[in-house]
Amino acid sequence: MPYIKKMSGKRAPAKRKLAEVFAPGEVLTDTSKKEWKLGVPIGQGGFGRLYLADDNSSKSIGSDAPYVVKVEPSQNGPLFTELKFYMRAAKPDEIRKWTKSHKQKYLGVPRYWGSGLHERSGNSYRFMIMDRFGRDLQKVFEENAKQFPHKTVLQLGLRILDILEYIHEHEYVHGDIKASNLLLGYKNPNQVYLVDYGLAYRYCPEGVHKVYKEDPKRCHDGTIEYTSIDAHKGVAPSRRGDLEILGYCMIHWLSGHLPWEDNLKDPNFVRDSKIRCRDNISDLMDKCFSGKNKPDELGKYMEKVKLLSYEEKPVYQHFREILLQGLKSIGQKDDGVLDFGLSENGDLQTNPRQKLVELSRWVKIHVRKKERQQLQPMRTVKQKWKMKEVQQKRSLLLLKQ
């Protein structure tokens, strides 16, 4: 199922019109005069709609269509912003040249196949065609007790570093890296793609970096649990911010916990917590991991992010080497296989050596979560059921050893 975009309440402008529903079979003509036939709608996000699509022909568009079309009323802003990024940085030939010159098997940036305006019932709609993708990582994360195996987290980090280096070289930063914006490949679930460039920021137009400036009106932009300290202060996104966000994501995916996760409604608390953790990264790691299972490479990664200045170009290979060393330390290598941990029957999809390590980490994480939750009243019936589910999974895992 392709990604369905969920707009952040803070950053989504109000009073936009929602696109009307187009019937399957409607034909859109892009700016290069290529025709695209729509299939069934597969979701909506923000103020746009998503449809399966393929080249125009006499055949109807089936469930195996290889493309997705995003449609929004032309007066809306997010798709226009996203289009500018795709047209500058995501043309198939450009991505192909990059992967070849950097000796990469693939690059997790969606390819741009076309766009245009479509008139219907007196209304104008902007549309964009891109590749179809599979499930988003947030769904996989939640299905697997909100924890990924160590190896998988490091491999995701490596692939996302590849993506960030590419978009940064094309003068953009993403600013909202998170599991729900990462989609698995439709045909190859071992590939991961970073989507949603509706809020992408051109940090270095014509090679001139934006200056550091705190703007109170922009404080806390982004997804609160992951957004960078710069963003909390109202500073425009930068390369170091993207790398910081990725660091928080990796820590969360591996530990199942961030120190500020119980106070997300208080953005100033989250900001101050992140500042304290930046100043004492060993304390951040202690709060998220037990001593024996503490991943040294993630601490080193965050230390290296900490040293970056606002306008500094990261040496991406140095960050890759930290994560590769982490793989080596657990007896693994970057083999391109994304193994997401708990299967539907509750077992761990890892090799025998890693199974015990991941099981031990999973149990300790959820015991610590339970202890934290016991310190405050249960707020909803839903929380009680969630705790019961965690306890059941924990018991099942212990029985399977």
C-alpha positions in Angstrom: 0.0 0.0 0.0 1.6 3.3 -1.0 2.3 6.0 1.6 -0.7 8.1 2.8 0.7 11.4 3.9 -0.3 12.7 7.3 0.2 16.5 7.5 1.6 18.0 10.7 -1.0 20.1 12.4 1.4 22.9 13.1 2.8 23.3 9.6 -0.2 22.6 7.4 -1.8 25.8 6.2 -5.5 26.1 6.8 -8.4 26.5 4.4 -7.1 24.4 1.5 -9.5 22.6 -0.7 -9.5 18.8 -0.9 -9.2 17.4 -4.4 -12.4 15.8 -5.8 -12.4 12.1 -6.6 -11.5 11.1 -10.2 -13.1 8.0 -11.7 -10.9 5.1 -12.8 -10.0 5.5 -16.4 -9.6 9.3 -16.4 -6.6 10.3 -18.5 -4.1 13.0 -17.5 -1.7 14.6 -19.9 1.6 15.8 -18.5 3.8 18.7 -19.7 5.6 16.5 -22.2 2.3 15.4 -23.7 2.6 11.9 -22.3 -0.8 10.4 -21.3 -1.4 8.6 -18.0 -4.5 6.6 -17.1 -5.8 6.6 -13.5 -6.7 3.5 -11.6 -8.6 3.3 -8.3 -7.9 5.9 -5.6 -5.7 4.3 -2.9 -5.8 7.0 -0.2 -5.5 10.7 0.5 -3.0 12.8 2.4 -3.2 16.4 3.4 -5.4 17.9 0.7 -4.4 15.6 -2.2 -5.4 12.2 -3.4 -3.4 9.2 -4.6 -4.3 7.0 -7.5 -2.7 3.9 -9.1 -1.7 4.8 -12.6 0.0 3.5 -15.8 0.7 4.5 -19.4 -2.6 5.2 -21.2 -3.9 2.3 -23.2 -7.1 0.5 -23.9 -6.6 -1.7 -20.8 -7.9 -0.8 -17.4 -5.4 -0.1 -14.6 -5.1 -3.2 -12.4 -3.9 -3.6 -8.8 -0.3 -4.2 -10.1 0.1 -0.8 -11.6 3.7 0.4 -11.3 3.0 4.1 -10.8 1.2 6.4 -8.4 -0.3 9.8 -9.3 -0.6 12.5 -6.6 -3.4 15.1 -7.3 -4.1 18.4 -5.5 -6.0 21.5 -6.4 -3.6 23.8 -8.2 -3.9 26.6 -5.6 -2.5 24.3 -2.8 1.1 24.7 -1.9 2.7 21.3 -0.8 2.6 19.5 -4.1 4.0 22.6 -5.8 6.9 22.6 -3.4 7.4 18.9 -3.8 7.4 19.2 -7.6 10.2 21.8 -7.5 12.3 19.3 -5.6 11.5 16.4 -7.9 12.1 18.4 -11.1 15.5 19.6 -9.8 16.8 16.5 -8.2 14.7 13.3 -9.0 14.8 12.8 -12.7 15.5 9.1 -13.5 18.7 9.9 -15.6 20.1 12.1 -12.8 19.6 9.3 -10.2 21.0 6.7 -12.5 24.2 8.7 -13.1 24.6 9.2 -9.3 24.2 5.5 -8.4 26.7 4.6 -11.2 29.3 7.1 -10.2 28.9 6.2 -6.5 28.8 2.5 -7.1 25.4 2.1 -5.4 23.0 -0.6 -6.2 20.1 1.8 -5.8 19.2 5.2 -4.3 16.2 5.6 -2.1 14.9 8.7 -3.8 11.6 8.4 -5.6 11.9 9.0 -9.4 10.0 11.8 -11.0 8.2 10.6 -14.2 6.1 13.6 -15.1 3.7 16.3 -14.0 1.1 18.8 -15.3 -2.2 20.5 -14.8 -5.6 18.9 -15.4 -8.8 20.8 -15.9 -12.0 19.2 -14.7 -15.5 20.6 -13.9 -14.1 24.1 -14.1 -11.4 23.4 -11.5 -7.6 23.1 -12.0 -5.6 20.3 -10.5 -1.8 19.8 -10.3 -0.6 16.3 -10.5 2.7 14.4 -10.3 3.6 10.8 -11.3 6.1 8.8 -9.3 7.0 5.2 -8.6 4.7 3.0 -6.6 6.0 1.9 -3.2 5.1 -0.7 -0.5 4.5 -0.3 3.2 5.8 2.5 5.4 8.3 1.7 8.2 6.0 3.1 10.9 3.5 0.3 10.3 6.3 -2.3 10.4 7.7 -0.7 13.5 4.4 -0.9 15.3 3.7 -4.4 14.2 7.1 -5.5 15.6 6.6 -4.2 19.2 8.3 -0.9 18.2 11.8 -2.3 17.9 14.0 -3.2 15.0 17.0 -5.6 15.1 20.4 -4.0 15.5 21.6 -5.0 12.1 18.5 -3.6 10.4 18.8 -0.2 12.1 22.4 0.2 11.0 21.5 -0.8 7.4 18.6 1.6 7.4 21.0 4.3 8.6 23.5 3.5 5.8 20.8 3.7 3.1 19.4 7.0 4.5 22.9 8.5 4.6 23.1 7.7 0.9 19.8 9.5 0.3 20.7 12.5 2.4 24.1 12.9 0.7 22.3 13.0 -2.7 19.6 15.5 -1.8 22.1 17.7 0.1 24.3 17.7 -3.0 21.2 19.0 -4.9 20.9 21.9 -2.4 17.9 20.5 -0.5 17.4 19.2 3.0 14.4 17.0 4.0 13.8 18.1 7.6 11.3 15.4 8.5 13.0 12.0 8.4 10.9 9.4 10.3 9.5 5.9 9.8 6.2 7.0 8.3 8.2 8.9 5.6 10.2 5.8 4.7 8.7 3.3 2.3 9.8 -0.2 1.3 10.1 -1.0 -2.4 6.9 -2.3 -4.0 8.7 -5.2 -5.7 11.8 -5.3 -3.5 11.1 -4.9 0.2 14.8 -4.8 0.9 14.9 -1.3 -0.5 13.9 1.7 1.4 12.8 5.1 0.0 12.5 8.5 1.7 9.3 10.3 0.6 7.3 13.5 1.3 9.3 16.4 0.0 6.4 18.8 0.4 8.3 20.6 3.2 11.8 20.1 1.7 13.9 23.2 2.1 16.5 24.6 -0.4 19.2 25.4 2.1 21.8 26.5 -0.4 20.3 28.2 -3.5 22.9 28.9 -6.2 25.5 27.6 -3.8 25.0 30.2 -1.1 24.1 28.7 2.3 21.3 30.3 4.3 22.5 32.1 7.4 21.8 30.9 10.9 18.8 32.9 12.2 16.4 32.0 15.0 12.8 32.8 14.1 10.3 32.4 17.0 7.5 32.0 14.5 9.1 28.8 13.2 10.0 27.2 16.5 9.5 23.4 16.8 8.8 22.8 13.1 8.8 19.2 12.1 7.9 16.0 13.9 8.4 16.9 17.6 10.1 13.7 18.8 12.7 13.7 16.0 13.1 17.3 14.9 16.5 19.0 15.3 17.6 21.4 18.0 18.0 24.0 15.3 14.3 23.5 14.3 13.2 23.8 17.9 14.9 27.2 17.9 13.2 28.3 14.7 16.3 28.0 12.6 15.9 26.9 8.9 16.7 23.3 8.3 20.3 22.3 7.4 22.5 19.3 6.6 23.5 18.8 10.2 19.8 18.9 11.2 19.0 16.0 8.9 21.8 14.0 10.3 20.7 14.8 13.9 17.1 13.7 13.0 18.4 10.4 11.6 20.4 9.8 14.8 17.2 10.1 16.9 15.4 7.8 14.5 18.1 5.1 14.8 18.1 5.3 18.6 14.4 5.0 18.7 14.2 2.1 16.3 16.8 0.2 18.2 15.9 1.0 21.8 12.1 1.5 21.4 12.4 4.7 23.5 13.4 8.4 23.5 13.9 10.2 26.8 11.3 12.9 25.9 8.6 10.7 24.4 6.3 11.1 27.4 6.2 14.9 27.1 5.6 15.5 23.4 2.8 18.0 24.1 5.4 20.3 25.7 7.8 21.3 22.8 10.0 23.4 25.1 10.5 20.4 27.4 11.5 18.3 24.3 13.9 21.0 23.1 15.6 21.3 26.5 15.9 17.6 26.8 17.6 17.3 23.5 20.0 20.1 24.4 20.9 18.3 27.6 21.4 15.1 25.7 23.5 16.8 23.1 25.7 18.2 25.9 26.0 14.8 27.5 25.6 12.1 24.8 26.7 9.3 27.2 23.7 10.2 29.3 21.4 10.0 26.3 22.7 6.5 25.6 22.3 5.5 29.2 18.7 6.6 29.2 17.9 4.6 26.1 20.0 1.5 26.5 21.1 -0.9 29.2 24.8 -1.1 29.9 25.6 -4.4 28.2 23.5 -3.7 25.1 24.6 -0.1 24.5 25.5 0.4 20.8 28.7 2.4 20.9 28.4 3.3 17.2 25.2 5.3 17.8 26.9 7.3 20.6 29.9 8.0 18.2 27.5 9.0 15.5 25.7 11.5 17.7 29.1 12.9 18.9 30.1 13.5 15.3 26.8 15.2 14.5 27.4 17.4 17.6 30.7 18.7 16.1 29.1 19.9 12.8 28.6 23.6 12.4 25.4 25.0 10.9 26.8 25.5 7.4 29.4 22.7 7.4 29.3 20.0 4.7 29.3 16.6 6.4 31.8 14.0 5.4 29.2 11.3 4.8 31.7 8.5 4.5 32.8 9.1 8.0 29.3 8.6 9.3 29.0 5.4 7.1 32.2 4.1 8.6 30.8 4.5 12.1 27.7 2.4 11.2 29.7 -0.2 9.3 32.0 -0.6 12.3 28.8 -1.1 14.4 27.8 -3.9 12.0 31.2 -5.5 12.3 31.0 -5.4 16.1 27.9 -7.6 16.2 29.3 -10.0 13.6 27.2 -8.7 10.7 27.8 -7.0 7.4 25.9 -4.8 5.1 24.3 -7.5 2.9 21.4 -5.4 1.7 18.8 -7.6 3.5 16.3 -5.7 5.7 15.1 -8.1 8.5 12.5 -6.3 10.6 12.5 -8.6 13.7 9.3 -9.9 15.1 7.2 -11.9 12.7 3.4 -12.4 13.1 3.9 -15.4 15.3 6.0 -13.4 17.7 9.4 -15.0 16.8 12.5 -13.1 15.9 13.6 -13.2 12.3 17.3 -13.1 13.0 20.1 -15.6 12.9 20.6 -17.7 16.0 23.4 -15.6 17.4 21.5 -12.4 17.1 18.2 -13.9 18.3 19.4 -14.0 21.9 20.9 -10.5 21.8 17.7 -9.0 20.3 15.5 -10.9 22.6 17.4 -9.7 25.7 17.3 -6.1 24.5 13.5 -6.3 23.7 12.6 -7.7 27.2 14.8 -5.1 29.0 13.3 -2.3 26.9 9.7 -3.2 27.7 10.4 -3.9 31.4 11.8 -0.4 31.7 8.8 1.0 29.8 6.5 -0.8 32.2 8.4 0.6 35.2 8.1 4.2 33.8 4.4 3.8 33.2 3.8 2.5 36.7 5.1 5.8 38.0 2.2 7.7 36.5 -1.5 6.9 36.4 -2.8 5.0 33.4 -4.5 7.6 31.4 -6.8 5.6 29.0 -8.3 2.2 28.6 -6.3 1.9 25.4 -3.0 2.2 27.3 -4.1 -0.7 29.6 -4.7 -2.9 26.6 -1.4 -1.9 25.1 0.4 -2.9 28.3 -1.4 -6.2 28.3 -0.3 -6.8 24.7 3.3 -6.1 25.5 3.2 -8.5 28.5 1.7 -11.2 26.3 4.4 -10.8 23.7 7.1 -10.8 26.3 5.8 -14.0 27.8 5.6 -15.6 24.3 9.1 -14.7 23.5 10.5 -16.1 26.8 8.7 -19.4 26.2 10.2 -19.7 22.7 13.8 -19.6 23.9 
